[in-house]
């Protein structure tokens, strides 16, 4: 099976190796570049909990002065896994849904007089901090990374892709979906994906790519990539 992965290499190297070990052909089309940006110094002791809606927010945060026992709210399994990897002990995951994350915070954080720290990228799909503030909580949002769309791709890769289109493509965010749609249009491959299964994290991500005709569209959570191979 020919599988196309679209995350930055450092974020999907493990699964590339896994799929190759299973005998699959794997192509890599990194759609986004993620980079750290400068942010104000944080006095972590001022906060009673911390919120992450992406693993990148954790990767680009200076954790040296942070008590890892602080309650840590994560949008999904991938983010929670990253949080656990760097030492957070008290994590709660919303399984990939920001609306569910909000409800989990309201149910599990009872210290309204001590602020929550929300660390995120520059672009977010939901104003989670504002929604929580409207419930009477104090929330401080810190932006510590930016995402940009890759514009240039290897011409030989594109030629080979047109000849041998993937059976599956995995897309992990709305940003990635928008970037893939742009790639498809720029390289005039709109009619070449009819035998490709689109795997997306979340319905909002898949909706962006609805104008392209796919074989089937599946929604998945991080960690289910291998499982999906047996559904098609």
FENRAPE-V257753 format. One record per residue. N is the residue number from 1. PSI is psi as a letter, one per 30 degrees, with the letter a starting at -180 (999 if undefined). OMEGA is omega in radians with two decimals (none if undefined). D_LAST is the distance of its C-alpha to the last C-alpha in whole Angstrom. Layout:
n=(N/N)
psi=(PSI/PSI)
omega=(OMEGA/OMEGA)
d_last=(D_LAST/D_LAST)
This chain:
n=(1/2/3/4/5/6/7/8/9/10/11/12/13/14/15/16/17/18/19/20/21/22/23/24/25/26/27/28/29/30/31/32/33/34/35/36/37/38/39/40/41/42/43/44/45/46/47/48/49/50/51/52/53/54/55/56/57/58/59/60/61/62/63/64/65/66/67/68/69/70/71/72/73/74/75/76/77/78/79/80/81/82/83/84/85/86/87/88/89/90/91/92/93/94/95/96/97/98/99/100/101/102/103/104/105/106/107/108/109/110/111/112/113/114/115/116/117/118/119/120/121/122/123/124/125/126/127/128/129/130/131/132/133/134/135/136/137/138/139/140/141/142/143/144/145/146/147/148/149/150/151/152/153/154/155/156/157/158/159/160/161/162/163/164/165/166/167/168/169/170/171/172/173/174/175/176/177/178/179/180/181/182/183/184/185/186/187/188/189/190/191/192/193/194/195/196/197/198/199/200/201/202/203/204/205/206/207/208/209/210/211/212/213/214/215/216/217/218/219/220/221/222/223/224/225/226/227/228/229/230/231/232)
psi=(k/j/k/k/k/g/l/k/e/f/f/g/e/e/f/e/e/e/e/e/f/g/g/l/k/k/l/k/i/j/f/l/k/k/k/k/l/k/l/l/k/k/j/f/f/f/k/f/l/k/k/k/g/l/f/e/e/e/e/g/k/j/g/e/g/k/j/f/f/k/k/j/k/k/f/a/e/e/e/e/e/e/e/e/e/g/f/k/f/i/k/k/k/g/h/g/k/e/e/e/e/e/e/e/e/e/f/f/j/g/i/f/f/k/l/k/k/j/k/l/l/e/k/l/f/k/i/e/e/e/e/e/e/f/g/g/l/k/k/k/k/k/j/g/l/l/k/l/k/k/f/k/l/k/e/e/e/e/e/e/e/e/e/i/k/l/f/k/k/k/k/f/l/e/e/e/e/e/e/e/e/e/e/e/e/e/g/h/g/e/g/g/g/f/g/k/k/k/j/k/j/k/e/e/e/e/e/e/g/f/f/k/j/l/e/l/k/k/k/l/l/k/f/g/e/e/e/f/f/g/f/999)
omega=(3.14/-3.06/3.10/3.10/-2.94/-3.14/3.01/-3.00/-3.09/-3.13/-3.10/-3.11/-3.11/-3.10/3.04/-3.14/3.14/-3.12/3.11/3.12/3.09/3.07/-3.13/2.98/-3.11/3.02/-3.08/3.12/-3.12/-3.04/-3.04/2.97/-3.10/-3.14/3.11/3.03/3.14/3.10/-3.08/3.10/-3.06/3.00/-2.98/-3.10/3.12/-2.98/-3.14/3.14/-3.11/-3.08/3.06/3.03/3.00/3.09/-3.14/3.12/3.11/-3.09/-3.04/3.13/3.06/-3.01/-3.01/-3.06/-3.08/3.06/-3.05/3.07/3.11/3.11/-2.98/-3.14/-3.08/-3.08/-3.10/-3.05/-3.13/3.13/3.12/3.12/3.10/3.14/3.12/-3.12/-3.11/2.98/3.11/-3.05/-3.00/-3.03/3.06/-3.08/3.14/3.06/2.95/-3.05/-3.09/3.10/3.08/3.12/3.11/-3.12/3.11/3.10/-3.13/-3.11/-2.96/-3.14/-3.03/-3.08/-3.03/-3.10/3.08/-3.00/2.96/3.07/3.13/-3.13/-3.03/3.00/-3.11/-3.10/3.08/-3.10/-3.12/3.11/-3.06/-3.12/-3.14/3.14/3.13/3.10/3.13/3.10/3.08/3.13/3.02/-3.10/3.05/3.11/3.06/3.11/-3.07/3.05/3.09/3.07/3.07/-3.12/3.05/-3.09/-3.07/-3.14/-3.12/-3.08/3.11/3.09/-3.11/3.12/-3.14/3.13/3.14/3.13/-3.07/-3.09/-3.09/3.01/-3.11/2.95/3.14/3.14/-2.91/-3.11/3.08/3.07/3.14/3.12/3.11/3.13/3.11/3.11/3.10/3.10/-3.12/-3.09/-3.13/-3.08/2.99/3.13/-3.06/-3.03/-3.05/-3.01/-3.03/3.10/-3.14/3.05/-3.14/3.11/-3.06/2.96/3.06/-3.11/3.14/3.11/-3.11/-3.11/-3.14/-3.07/-3.08/-3.11/3.05/3.14/3.14/3.06/3.04/3.06/3.11/3.00/-3.10/3.02/3.09/-3.10/-3.13/-3.03/-3.12/3.13/-3.09/3.13/-3.06/3.13/-3.06/none)
d_last=(11/13/12/15/17/19/22/25/25/27/24/21/23/22/18/19/21/18/15/18/19/16/17/14/16/17/19/21/22/24/24/27/30/31/35/37/40/44/44/47/48/47/49/46/49/49/46/45/41/38/35/32/30/28/28/30/33/34/33/36/38/42/41/45/47/44/44/41/41/41/39/36/33/30/27/24/23/23/27/28/27/29/32/32/32/35/37/36/37/37/33/32/28/27/23/23/25/28/29/29/30/33/34/33/36/38/38/38/41/44/47/47/50/48/46/42/41/38/37/34/34/36/33/32/30/32/35/35/38/40/38/39/43/43/43/46/45/46/43/43/41/41/39/38/36/35/32/32/30/30/31/31/29/29/30/29/25/25/26/24/21/22/22/18/16/13/9/9/12/13/16/19/22/23/25/22/21/24/25/22/23/26/25/23/26/28/27/26/22/22/21/18/15/14/11/10/8/11/11/14/17/18/19/22/20/17/20/22/19/19/21/19/16/13/10/9/10/10/13/13/16/18/17/13/12/11/10/7/6/6/4/0)
